[in-house]
Amino acid sequence: MERRPDEWPSVDNNEAYLQYPPDLPFGDSSRSPTARMKNRAPLAATPYRLLPLTSVRPQGWLKRQLQIQADGLSGHVEEIWKDLGPESGWLGGTGEGWERGPYYLDGLVPLAYLLDDPVLIARARKWVDWTLSNQRPDGSIGPVKDTDWWPKFVMLKALTQYQEATGDPRVIPLMERYFAYQAAQLDQNPLREWAVWRWQDEALTLIWLYNRNGDLKLLNLIRKLHDQGFYWPDQFKDFAFKEKNTGKECMLRTHGVNNSQGLKTGAIWWQITKDHADLDGLYNQFRTLDKYHLQPSGVHSGDEHYAGLDPSQGTELCSVVETMFSLEQIVAATGDATFADRLEKIAYNSLPATFTSDMWGHQYDQQANQVLVSRAKRNWSTNGPDSNLFGLEPNFGCCLANMHQGWPKFAASLWMATNDDGLAAIAYAPSEVTGVVRGGVQVTIVEETDYPFRKDIRLTVNPRRPAVFPLDLRIPSWASAASVRVNGKPIAGLKPGTFHRIERRWRQGDKVEIAFPMDVRLSHWYHDSVAVERGPLIYSLKIGERWTKVTERAQAPDWAVEPTTPWNYALLLDAVHPKNSLKAEERTIGQYPFSSEGAPVVLKAKARRLPGWTLVDNSAGPVPFSPASSTEPIETVVLIPYGSAKLRVTAFPVTQ
C-alpha cells in the first residue's frame, strides 16, 4: 500500500463555508448553514465521503444475506440474551449498562433501515428513544451508573446513522448538549482505559456534527481527545511487538480490537492537521501489521492480542467488523483503491467465515487453518477454550453485541460521493444507489451483478435529467484484464489498483458494463505456504463437517465441528505454470452461498497427504515448510470460498 507524496488528495479545495466567530457559546447552532456532507473548512477535503444511510440499498444475493442476518441472531438476540433484554441499562433497567447496548444498536440501525423492516425499526427506535428522551439537565447521556466515556462513543456513532435515515430533529441538539458537557468535564474526568485507545471513534461523530452545524469548538474537542488519547501511528515508528504476545506482553496497545479501531486514526487526525505525515503514519501502520501479523483472509491475527503469522492463530470477530469499519473511513479519506480491495477481501472472506450459514451462531476466534472446532485449550495469546465454538456467546459476549455492524455497514459503503459531486463505486455487490450530483441533479444507479462469485457487473445510470458528473470505478489490484464499456464503447486506460474516472454527460438509461476476469493466482505466506485466490475470494480445502451440540439452547446452541475427511494436504502444483494446476467450476448461487454445500464456485486441484502434519494443541500444527516431501498417492481435492468453509485449510504447503 505504497503511495507517492504527489498522490495525496488535495487539501486546498474546500468550499467556502460560513465560519463561526470564536466567541460563540459551545453548541450554538442558531446561525448554522444547511447541513452539508462535505468537510467544512478548516478540515481537509477528502476525495470521497460516505453517503447518508439508506442512499445505498442492497439487492440480489447481498439483500438476501442481510435478511439471513435479520432472521438469525441479529433479529432475535434480545429475546435470548439478558444483556440486551428489557433490563439493559440503556433501556432504563438495572442490567448491563456499559458497551453492549450501544454496540448492538450500532449494527441494528443500519440493518433495520436498509431492509426497511418495520419490526427491526421499531426495535431500534426503542433503544434510540430511551437515549434521546433521557438526557440529563447537565447534557450527559446513558445509564447514570456508568461514567465511562467509551460506551457513549458507540452510542453517538449509532445516532448519526439513525439521524441520516430518519432526519429525527432530536439528535443534533442532544449531541450539541452532550459535547458541551463533555468539553467541560474532560479536564477533571479525562479519558481512561478503553476510551484512551478508541477516541478516534468519537472524533468521527464530532466531524459529522461539525459538518452540519459549523461549531468550531467541536474541533477543539477533537484536539482534546487526541491529547488525552493514544495516537496509534506512533506505535509503529519503532514497532516492538513482532511476535505472538503472551503474558506481560499483553496490554491494551497489543489488543486486537483496539488495533482494528486504531487503524483509522491517521486518516481522521489528518483531516484536522492537514499534515501528510499523519497519512504516512497510516500507511506505515498497515505495512508493519501486515509484515508481522497478517493472515491470508486480509485481517490481522489477534486471539485477543497480537498473535503472529501462523495461520492456526485466531482473529476475533470484533476485529473483523471493526477493521471493516476503519477501512470504510480510510477509503473515504485517502481515495486509495487498495484499501477498498482489502475491505472487499475481509467482507467476502473473514466476515462470513466466522458465522454459521444461517447466522444463528458465531465464533469469537476464527482461524485461516481451522481443522477442528471444539471446546478445548488452544495456543491462543490469552483466550479461553470456548473461543472458536460456533454459538451464542463463546468466550466473551462483546462479539455477540458487536457483530451486527459488518454486513449492513459494508452494504451502505458500496458507493460513496466524490468531493466534486459525482459518485464512486467503492466495492462491488448487487445494489442501488441514489444521490445528488453536480448541478443538483438526483441520479439513481442500479448495479446488477453476482460479484464476487462472477466477473460481470452491469450499471444502469438514471439521472432525473441529463447531467455532467464523474463516475469513479474501482479497478481491483488483481484485475489485470479488466474491461469497461459505456453504451457498448470500450474505455481505455484502466489501471489495476486505482479508481478510473469517467466524466461525461450521463443520460437516463446509460449502460456501463464491467468485467473483471478472475484468474486463479497464488499468494505466499507463513513457512512458504501458498493461498489460492480468485477475484476477491480466497479458497480453502473443503473438509467434511460433523456438527455436534455442546451446549443445549433452544434457539442458539453452541456447536463443535469435527472433520470427517482428511485435512493434511500439500498442493501438487505445476512447477512452471502453477496456476494451471487449479480449475474453477461455477455453480448456482443459492440461498446460503456461504455454506460448505452451497459454495457458488469450487476449484479442483491435485494434492498429496502429509501424514506428519497433525494436530498440535487442538489446532493444525505449524505448516510444513515448502516444498514438502510426500510419497502418498496423488488425489483430487476440492477448494471452496473461505467464507463457505467452516472447517478449512487456507495456507497450504506445496509439494512437487
N, C-alpha and C positions, 0 to 999 in steps of 0.2 A: 504494500500500500504506500508506495513512494509517490511524491508529488513535487514538482519544481516550484520554487517560490513564485514565479510569474503565473502559476496556475491557480493561486489562491483567489477566491472570489473578491470582487471589488468591494471596498467599504466606503466608497465616495458617492454612491448613487441613491442615498436615502431620499425619500420625498421630503419636502419642507413641511414639517408638521408644526402645529401650534405648540409653543413652549410655555410651560408654567413658570411664573416668577418664583424664585427660590423661597420666598417668604410665605407662600400659600400654606394653610394648615394641611397636615398629613391627611391624605384621603379625600380632599375636597375635589369632587368631580363636577361641580356645578358648571364649569366652563369647558368641560372636555368636549372635543370634537366627536363626530360619529365614530363608533368603534371601527378600527381598521385592522386588518390582519398583518400587514407588513410591519416590520420593525420600524418604530419611530426613531428619529434622531434623539439622543446621540448613540443609540445602539447601531452596531454594524448591520448592514444589509446582508441578508442570507440569500443564496441563489434560489433556494426553494423554501416553501413554507407549507406546513400541514394544513389541509382543508378542514373546515368545521365538520364535526361528527355528523354523519348521515349524508354528506356530499358524495361519498363513495358507497355504493350498495353492492354487496356480494351477489353473484349469480352462480348458476350451474353447480359444479361439484363443491365450490367453496361455500356457497349458501347452505348446501346440504351438510357440510362439515360443521358450520355454526349451529345448525338445527340439531345435529347429533350432540353437540356440546350442551345445548339447551335441554335436550331430553335426558341427558346424563347428570353427572354430579352438579354441574353449574346451575341447573334448573331446579335441583332438589336438595341441595346441601343444607338449606335452612331447616328442612323437615327432619334431618337425621343427625345434625351436629349441634350440640348445645351451645358451642361458642358463637354460632351465628343464629341462635334461636331467639325467641322473644325476650329473653333476659339479658341480651347483649347490652353492655354499657352504652353502645352507640344507638340503642333504641330506648334509652332511659332506664334500663334494668340494672340489676346488681351483678351481672355476669361479666365476662371478659370485656375489657374496655380499652385495650391497647391497639394493636395494629390489625386485628383480624377483620373487624367490620369494615374499615376503610379499604383494606386490600380487596376484600370481596366486592365492594361497590365499584372499585376501580376497573374491574372486569365486567361486572354485571351491567353497568350503564351502557357501554358500547355494545354488548351482546344484545341487550333488550331493544335498543333503538335501531340497530342495524337489521334485526329481524322484524322490527315493528310488532313485537309480541306483546299484546295487552297484559298478559299475566306477569311477564317479567318486568314490564314497565311499571306496573302497579307495585311490584315487589321492590324495585329500585326506588321508586318515589317514597316508599315508606321510610327507607333509610335516609334519603336526601331530606325529606320534610322534617325529620326529627332534628337534624343538624341545623337546618335553616330556621326552624321555629324555636330553637332553644339556645340561641346565642345569648350570652350573659351581658349585663349592662357594661362591663369593662371591655367587651369585644371578644373575650375568649370563647372557644367552642369545644365541643366534645364532652365526654364524661368528666364530671368535676374532680373525681378522684385521681385522674391521670394528668400529671403536669409535664409529661414528656412532649417535646416538640415534634418528634419523629412521626407519630401516627397522624398528626394534623397535616404534615406534608402530603400524605397519601390521600386524605380526605379532600384537600383542596384540589389535588390533581383530578379526582373523580368529579368534583363540582364543575371544573372547567368543561369537561366533556358533556355533563348534563346541561349546562347553560347553552352550549353550542347547539345541542339537539333540540332544546325547548325554548330558548330565549327567556327563561324564567327571570323576571326582574329583581328577584330577591338575592341572587347570587353575588353580583358585583358589590352592592352595598355591604353585604356580610363580609366579603373579603377585605374591603377597604377598612372596615372597623377592626377586623381581626389583625390586619397587618399594622395598623396604628397601635393596637395593644401589644403586639409582639415587639415592635420597634422600641416601645417604652420599657419592655421587660428584659430585653436580651442582656443588658449590662449586668443586672443582678441575678438573672437566671439564664446563663449562657447555654449554648448547645452542649449536649453531653451524650456519651455513649453512641447509639446508632445515628443520631442526628448529626454528629460531627462528620461522619463518613458519607452521609446521604443528603447533605444540604443542597446539592445541585437539583434535586427533585423539586424543592420549594422554589428555587431560582426560576425554574421553568414557569411555574404559576405566576410569579411576580412579573416576568416578562410578558406573559399572556395578559395580565391585568393592565400593565403599563401601556401596552399597545391599544388598550380600549379606553383608558381614562387619562393617560398622559401625565400622571403624577410622578415627577422626578424623584420624590422621596422613596418610591418603590425601588429605584435603582440603588439608592443609598443603603436600603435594607439588604439588597443582594450583596453589596460590598461588606456589610457587617457579617452576613452568613459566611462569606468567603474567609474573612479574617478569623472567625471562630471555628471554621470547619477545616477539613483536611483537603489540601489541593493535590488530587491524585497524580497528575503528571510528574510531580516532584519525586514520587517513589521510584520512578523508572529511569531517572537520570543515572543512578548507580544502584541497580537492582540487586537486592540481597537474597532473593528467595528463588533460587534456580532449581531447587529440588522439591520433592514432596515434603510438606510440612507435617511435623508431628510434635507432640509435647509442648515445650515452651515456645517453639517457633510459631505456634498457632495463636494468632491475635486478630483483632478486628481489621487490621490492614491486610491480612492474608485471607480474610473471609471471602469465599467465592461470590456470594451475592453482593457484598459491599463492592467488590471489584467490578461486577457486572453493571451495577448502578453507576460506579465511578467512571466508566468508560466515556460517558458523555460530558465529563466535567470541563475538559479543554474547549469543546465546541460551544458550551454555554458561556463560559467565562470570557472567551474571545469576543462574544457579542457585546460584552461590557467594555473590554480593554481595547479592542481592535488590534491587538498585538499578535502578529503571526506566530510568535514563539509559543502561544497557547495552542495553536493548531499543530505546530511542530511537536509539542508535547503529547498531543492526542495520537499522532501517528507513531511516535516512539513507544507509547503505552501499548498499542496493538502489536508493534514489531516485537517488543520484549515478551509480552504474554504469549504470543504465537510461538516464539522460539523455545520457551521453557514449559508451556502448559497447554498447548493447543491439541485438541482431539480431532479426528477426521471429520466429524459432523459439524465442524465450524465453531463449537463452543470450547471454552477453556475448562480444564478439569477443576474440580473443587468439591470433593466429597466432604464438604463443609469448608475446607481450606485448600490452598494450592496443593495439587496432587501430582504434578509432573506429566510426562508424555505417555506413560504406559496406558494402552487402551483398555486395560481392566480397571483403571481408576474411574471414579464416578464424577458425574456432574449433576448438581442439584436442579430440580425443576424450576425453583425460583430464579436461578441463574439463567436458565434458558429464556424465560419470559422477560426478565429484566435486561438481558443483553439485547433482545429484540427491540425493546422499547428504547434503549440507548441508541441503537443503530438507526431507528426511525428519526430520532432527533439529529444524529450526526449527519445523515444523508441530507437533511434539510439545510444544515449549517454549512456543509462543505461542498455539496453538489458533486461528490465523488462517487462514481458508479460502482467502484469496488466495494464500498461499504454496503450498497444495495445488493451486490452479489452475495455478501456474507449474510445479510438479512434473509434473503431467499433460502440460502443453504440451511440456515438454522430453522426457519419456518417449515420447510418441506422435509426435514430430516429429524433434527433433535426434538422438535416440538411434538409431532405425532408419535415418535418412538416411546415417549415416556407416559403414554396413556394406553389403556385398553382400547380396542377399536370402537367400542360404544361409549367411551369416555365416562364410564362408571367407576373406573379405577385409575389411579396414577401412581407413579413411583416418586420417591424422594430423590434417589440417585439412579441415573441410567449409566450404562457402560457401552462403549463402542464395541468391545468384545464381551458380550453378555451371554454366557452359555448356560447359566443356571440362575434362576430367580428363587430365592429361598430365605427363610429366617435363619440366618447364620452369621457368624463373625467373618468379616472380610478385611482386606488390607486397606481400609479407609484411613484418611488422616485422623478423623475423630468420630465419625458417625457410627450408629448402632446396628444391631443385627437385622432390624426390620427395613433397612433403608432402601432396598431395591425390590421389596414386595410390591405388587400392584394392589392398591386398596384405597381405603378411605383416608387414613391418617398415618401412613408409615413414618416412623422416626419422629419428626416434629410436625405440628399442624400448620406451620407457616405456608407450606406449598399448597395445602388444601384451600387456604384462604386466598392465595395469590395467583393460582394457576389460571384463573378465568380470563386474564387480560390478553393471553397470547394470540389466539386466533382473531378475535374481534379487532384488536388494535392493528394487527397486521392487515386485515381487510380494509380498515379505514385509512391505511397509509399506502395503499397500492398506487394511488395518484396523489400528486401534490401540485400546488400552484407555483409558477415561476415568478421571480421577482419583477419581471417585465410583463406580467399579466397574460401568461399563457398557462399551459398545463403540461405536466411531466408524468410519464409512465415510469414509476419507481420500481415496482415489482409487477410480475405478470400473473394474472388469475382471472377467471370469468367475473366480470364486474360491470358496473355502470357508474359513471361519474358525471356530476353536474356542477358547473362552476361559472363564474363571470369572468370573461376575458377582456382583452383590450377593447376600449370603446364602450364598455359596459354591456356587452352582448352576453347573454346567457347561452351556454353551449352544453350539450349532453353528448358524451362519447360512450358507446356500447362496445364492450370488449367481449368477443366470443372466442373461447379457447378451452382446450383441455390441458394446457400447460399446468404443471411441469411434466406431465406424463406424455405430452405430444408437443411437436415442434411448431405448429402453426397457430398464429394469432391474427384475428381479424377485428379491426376497429372501424366503426361507423360513426362519423363525425356529424353532429346535427346542431349547428348554431341556429339561434332564432332568426337571424338574418346573416347574409354573407359578412364575414369579418376576417381581418388580417390579424393573426396571432401566432406565436410559436408553439409547436408541439415537440417536446423533448422525449425521445425514445431511448431507454437504456439498452445498450448493446452489451450483453454479458461478456465477461472476460474470456469465457470458454467458447464463445460463438464465433469462431474464425471464419465460418462460411455464411454468416448472417446475410439475409436479403430483406429489403423493404421496397414495397411498391405503393404508390399513391395513384389511385384510379387507373391501375394497370401499368403505370410508368415506373421503371426502376429508379431508385435513389442511389446515388454514388457516394463514396467517401465514408462508408461505415467503418468505424474503428472499434474493435472489441475493448471493453473496459471503460467506455465513455458513454455520455449521453449525446445522441445525434439529434441536432435541431432541424426541424422542418418548419420554416416560416413562410406562409403563403396565405392567400385569400381562401378561406375554407367556406364551402357551401354545404347546404343540407344534403346528406346522403353521400358525402365523400367517403371513399374506402381506403383504408390503409391495411395492406396485407404484409405480415411479418412472418418470416421463417427463420428459426434458429435450429439448423440441423444438429442433432445430438449424437455426435460421435463418441464412442467409448474412449476414455482416457484413464491413465493411471497416475496417482499421486503417491508420494513416498513419505513414510512415517517411521515410527519407533522400531529400532533394530532392523532397518532397511526393509520393513514390511511395505506392502502396497495396499492402497484402497482403490476400488473400481468406481469410476464416476461416469455419469452420462447426463448431460444437461446439468440442471441444478441438483440432481439426485445422486446420492451415494448408494452403492449396492452392497448388500450383506448376504452371507450364506443363509439360505433357507434351512432352518433346523426344525425337525418335528417337535411339537409342543404338547406336553401333558399338563393341563391346568388343574390344580388342586386347591380347595378352600383350606386355609389355615386359621381363619377367624370367621366364624359364622355371624353374619349380619344380614338382616332381611333384604335390604336393598343394595348394600355395598360391602360385600365380604372382602376379606384380604385373600389374595391369591399367590401361590407359588407356581412356578413353571419349570418343569423338568424337560430335558431334551430326550427325544425318543429316537433320534438318529445321530450319527457321529458328527462332531464339530471340528475336530483337529485336522484340518486340511491345509495343505500348501497348494497354491495355484500353479499349474503347469502352463507356462507361457512360452510362446514362440520367441526365441532369443533375438531374432532380427526385427520382427513386427509383432510385439507382444499384444497389441490391441486386437489383432486379427484372431486371437485365441478366444475372444468373447463375442457371442452372438446375441442380439436383442430380439425379443418377441413381444409385440404389443398385444394386450388383451383388453377385454371390456372393462370400462370404468364403472364399477358397481356402487352399491350403497356405502360400503366400507372400504375405500381404497387403501386405507392404512391398516390393513389386516393381512396376515400371512396368506390366507386363501384368496383374498380379494385384490392382490397386488396387480396394478394395471400394466406393468412391464416386468418381464423377467429376462435375465441374462443366463446363458448356459456357458459353462467353462469346463476345462479338464483340470483334474486335481489328483493329488496323491495324499493319503493319510500320513500323519506323523505320529506314530504310536508313543513317542516320548514326550509329546506335548500334552500335558494333563492338567487337572485342576490343582491349584495351589490356594489355600485359604478360601475355598469355595468359589473361586473365580478362575477363569482361564489363566494359566501360568504365563510368565513372560513370553512374548512372541519369539520363537526361534529365529536366530539370525538367518538372513538370506544370502546366498542360496542354501536352502535346507536340503539335506540328503534324505532320500526315501527310496526304498525298493518295493513299496506297496503297489498294488495294481493301479493303473490309471482308471479313474472314474469320471463320470459326468456329473457335475454339481449345478445346482440352480441358485442364482443370486436374485434377491428381490430388493425393492427400495428399503433403505434403512428404517424409515418410519413405519413400514409394514411389518418388520421383523421384530417380534418381542423377545425372541432369542436370536443371537446373531454373532457372526464373526465378521468384522469390517476391515481390520488391519491384518492382512494375510501375509504369511511367509511365502516365498516363491521357491519352487524347485524347477530344475531344468531337465 
